[in-house]
């Protein structure tokens, strides 16, 4: 059974065993220990009602068979012939066995195939068509931030202590699983960076945990894995393929995923995991030929052409000599590789879809300018990344609580004399701002300003930026006089440095615009928003999320003027940029839905308003704490519109 991202299972699959006599024999207990060595997350039930009301087998299986999270069913019984008859109608029933050892061996054999080829593949698709009607557009933000996250992880420094922390974490999570604990102990004693691929391909805790963490972007677990991800990347680089090659991978995907890919010809794709392929087509097909096709799923064969002479990409290598399994002609691609989808066609001979792709270079997609700008802005640039860089990436992904946790941990360890202390103060300030804790945010901005004034008072542009940030907090607190005071201080410094066209002036002009908006001086507010946009367009790449803030502010002005058509136009512009540059669960995308919803509510299109409010709520609830003001406000919006529809 495949698990979702909200449970406590660190692997992709869970194993559920329902048996009235499950704990009554030593044979059963021994089987449980063996099964946990295959799938650690084993849940056992001896009470039918706790699993599902009804009789086991003939009545239970039809009720659960079509659940999308159910991958396989195995029947352990005493009357094989009887159960073989009714189970033939259910393609997810993989076996009917009468011997426990046979059951465990069958699950172990099938699970090896599942782990290689049935794990869900999360594909980030970059739509460069600029067609607003294409549904893949909203995946662009996931695409770029996933690349940024992996980029920082690879460049992060780590120590032997980090490895020990990871091992202790694994020991805790696999407590009671003697076989996996033995493997963890072996890893603790024997692991060397040059053995990373060997350990990755070996059956066990590393492969399963890492791929689920990558697939669902479990950033806390990925942080613990950073030394191992770094070592894998280094080993792939050392063994990089030098000549052109064609590789294959068989996979089952849903009908919806297939349709999405069919709409994405000539687009760029990044897959959220290491990608295991083979240079032998027959090996790829062998893995899927023995599997029954589940309703709603399609068998596909990825056919990938790679020419390392023409493209500069993340590393990939033939790992046959390095793998734990030597006979699979395996070619492994580093997470973060980008592919161009060339064609999709049906192969009548093998009864599957063939998806032809080419490995693309890091510089080939249209997002490269935005990627490099964001990398310089908050990803640490080309240099070795640190914990602060990782926190900044999480912050810009909208994971504010996790970012604040990292900043707070750093604060405990970081001396006020450290070179990065003012950056840390700034990061803590913006994290508290997103939590609407404006008083704490203000304190951290002032600490950053005080330290900069002591240590580097000649850095006037940085000081001006901090004064602008302090003004922003006073504006949020509705202290407009104090906000304007700090904005004017910042303006004087920019003028003193002859830097009135500096990139950070955009933030200052935006601050002036919001002040005038709150004071209902809408003409001045629009002018300052336009000034801010003009500077952004000079300094920022297309679709930078900062531009969305100005378009959203202009939408607010037109909404206040009851010019709803103009308001919708600017809210939509803001929304389009955010979809292309932010992860789809980012709170600012929820804000765009909320803004669009309020326009629909104002023009009495309550069903449309409710749809956008509900989308906003789902994102806010996923990204923010239940007591966050944005969550509370969107609930009120939903309640209000729901009442109007009654």
C-alpha positions, 0 to 999 in steps of 0.5 A: 500500500502506497502511503501519503505525505501526511503519515508517519511512514518514512517509506513509500509503502506500508504493509497491512496484515489482517489475521484473527490468529496473527499473534498466536503462533511463533511462526506468525511472529517470525513472519512479521519480523521477516516482513518488516525487513522488507517493508518496515511500516507493518500494521497488524490487525486481528479484529476485523472491525478495526480494519474494515467491517465485514468478512475477510477475503471474498467480502473485504477485497471487493470493497478495498480493491479500487482504492488508489493507495492500495497496490497489492493484495496477498491471500494467505489461506488453507484452501488455495483452490477455493480462493483462486476462483474468486481472486482471478477477478481482481488484478491487485491480488498478486498471490494466493498462498498456503505457506507463510515462507512462500508468502514472505518470499513472494512479497519480497520478490514483488517488492523489489520490482515495486521499489524500482518501477512502481514508486510514484514518480512526481514530475515537475513540468516546465511549460514554456509555451506561455499558453495560459490555458495549459494546466502544466503552467502551475507546475513551473514554480515547483520545477524551479524551487525543487532544483534550487533545493537540490542545488543547495543540498549538494553544496552544503557542508557537513561533518561526521557529527551530521552522519551520526545524527542521521544514524541515530534518527534511523535507529529510532525509526527502525526500532524493533526491526532487527534486520534493518537495525543490523544494516544500519549498524553496518552502515555506521561502521563501514560506510565510506563516500566512495560506497554511496552508490553501492549502499543506495542500490542495496535493499534496505532503509536508505533507498526507501527513505531517501526516495520518499523524502525526495518524492514528497519533499520532506525537507527535514529528512532531506536535510539529514540525508545531505551528506549522502546526497552529496556523496552520491552526486560526487560518485556519479560525477566521477563516473559520468558517462562520456559517450551517447547512450539510450536508456530505458525505464518501465513504469506504471502511471495513472491515466491523469499523469499520462494525459498531463504528459501528452499535453506537454510535448516539447516541454522540460521535465524534472523528476523528484528522485534519482532515476534508475534506468537500464541500457538494456531494453529487455531488462526494462520490459522484464520488470513490468511483463509479470505485473497485472495492469491495474484499472486506471493505470497505463504501462509506459516505457521511458526511452531516453536519449543522452549525449553528454558531449552536447549538454551540461547537466546533473551527473549520470553514470553506468553504475553496473560496476558500482551497484549492489546488483551487478546484472541490471545494466543500470544507468543512474541519473542524479536527482535534478536532471532535466529532460525534454519530452520529445514524443509519446506513442502507443506501441502495439507490439509491447502493449505500452506507451513509449515516452521519448525524452532527451536529457537537457542541459541545465541552461536550455530551459527558459527558467535559467535566468530566474534560477540563477537570480534566485540562486544568487539572491538566497541560495548562496550563489556558486559558493559552498552553501550553509545552514542559513542558505537552506533556511532561506530556501525553505522560507522562499518555498513558503515553509515558514515554520521550518525556516524559522526552526533553522534560524532559531537553531542557528541563533543558539550557535551563532555568535553576535560577532559572526560575519553572518549574524546580521543576515541571520537577524534579517532572516529571523525578522522576515520569518516572524513577519510571515507569522504576523508576529510584527513586534518580534519581527521589528526587534530582529530588524533593529538588531540587524540594523544596529549591528550593521551600523556598528560593524560596517556603517559605510554599507549605506545601501544595505542599511537603507534596505533594513530601514525600508524593511522596518518601515514595512513592519510599521506599515503592517502595524498601521503606524503609517507616520513611523513607516513613512519616517523610515522610508524617507530615511532609506530614500535619503541614503539611496540619493546619497549613494546616487542609487535611485535606480538600484534594485532595492529601490523597488521595495521602497517604492512599493512601501510608498505605494502601500502607504498611499493605498491605506490613506486612500490616495489611490492615484499616488499609490498606482504611480509608486507601484508602477515606479516599483515595477519599472525598476523590477523590470530592469533588474529582475528576470521575467516572472520573478515573484517580487513582481507579483506583489506589485500587480497584487497591490494594483489589484487592491487599488482597483478593487477599492475603487470598485473597478472590478474588471481592472482588479481581476486583470491585475490579480490574474497577472499576479497569480500567473507569475506566482504559479510560474515562480512559486511552489503550488502550496505557497501561501502567496498562491493562496492569497491570489486565490483569495483575491480572485475570490473576493472579486467574484464575490463582489460581482455576485458570482458566489460559486466562483468565489467559493471555489477560489476561497476553498482553494486558498483554504486548502493551501493555507491549511497545508502551509500555515498553523491552524491559528494563523490569521490567514487561516482564520480570515479565509474561513470567514470568507468561506462561511460568508459566501456559503451563507449567501448561497443558501 
